[in-house]
Amino acid sequence: MDLLRDLLFDYTLRNVALGSAVLGIVSGVLGCFAVLRRQGLVGDALAHAALPGVCLAFLLTGSKTPIVLMAGAAATGWLGMLILLRITRHTRIDSGSALGIVLTVFFGFGVVLLTVIQKSRNAGQAGLDKFLFGQAAALTQEQVVTMAILGGGALLVVAALFKEFKLLSFDPDFAQSLALPTRGLDLVLTGLLVIAVVIGLNTVGVVLMSALLVAPAAAARQWTNSLGHMIGYSALFGAGSGVVGALISVSQTRLPTGPVIVLSATVVVIVSVLFGSARGLVWEWARQARNRRGLQAPPDAPPAPNTRGAGSSTGGRLPFSGSPSIGGGGGRG
């Protein structure tokens, strides 16, 4: 009861729980499309590409206003994604290698800028390093409102283009044959992923953000074969992991919120992989065992009685029913 009262009336805990829930819902919904399109690591590349944007926004403006830093993160995250798409479409470098290039180059550039800022002895630079691993406990009401506005806008776009995104995720060739702007839809979906990454930097940081894009969606996939239901489950798992992680981190001293949220989501994934009603391993093992039992041969039946008598020339066997032999007594007279 005390924890519930704190959740409702404690300013810090309420902000952390609400911010984590908003992040879980947005990343859970958008993560479904990333998982179905086998682009789970794209979120990781986007998160690492957002770090230099945060640093550049601070260097150019000298402000740590949430919307300013988010705008910088979104700009470099979007730039990193455009470079990634350009590499995969116009070179012979495969997508995995291109992801590694974008991730390491942008993250290395961000770390260099962060070091430069820290050595500048600028009094306003305190706290920028928290974007590496997040600092959910420091969320303010202004940041939560900004997260809710950006996340709500992203969800509205998903609702408006749900059919197009669904077709793009399952059969992009068919979508292109219907004259749908598949490249434009791909860019829009990528932009929505950038928004999910940007609003999560304060909470879990660039290092752990990809986990919140992949884990709820992967868990939801184990429970259903419907995309609509999968999105609902994923949003529920993401929000639940965020709130539970926030409560656990507050109840224990000096426990970081971001990693606890990711660990909570990991527990949900493990339970879903084992017991999910659509793809759970436990039910699959049970079905395989039941099928093996069904395929086992029945016990041998008792031999049929001999109805032709003991003196029959066939010895109790059925007579040959084929054509009569040539030259035998069964030939035509």
HELIX and SHEET records of a PDB file:
HELIX    1   1 ASP A    2  PHE A    9  1                                   8    
HELIX    2   2 TYR A   11  LEU A   36  1                                  26    
HELIX    3   3 GLY A   40  THR A   61  1                                  22    
HELIX    4   4 PRO A   66  HIS A   90  1                                  25    
HELIX    5   5 SER A   95  LYS A  119  1                                  25    
HELIX    6   6 ALA A  123  GLN A  125  5                                   3    
HELIX    7   7 LEU A  128  PHE A  131  5                                   4    
HELIX    8   8 ALA A  136  ALA A  138  5                                   3    
HELIX    9   9 GLN A  141  ALA A  160  1                                  20    
HELIX   10  10 PHE A  162  PHE A  170  1                                   9    
HELIX   11  11 PRO A  172  SER A  177  1                                   6    
HELIX   12  12 THR A  182  ARG A  221  1                                  40    
HELIX   13  13 LEU A  227  SER A  251  1                                  25    
HELIX   14  14 THR A  257  PHE A  275  1                                  19    
HELIX   15  15 LEU A  281  LEU A  295  1                                  15    
END                                                                             
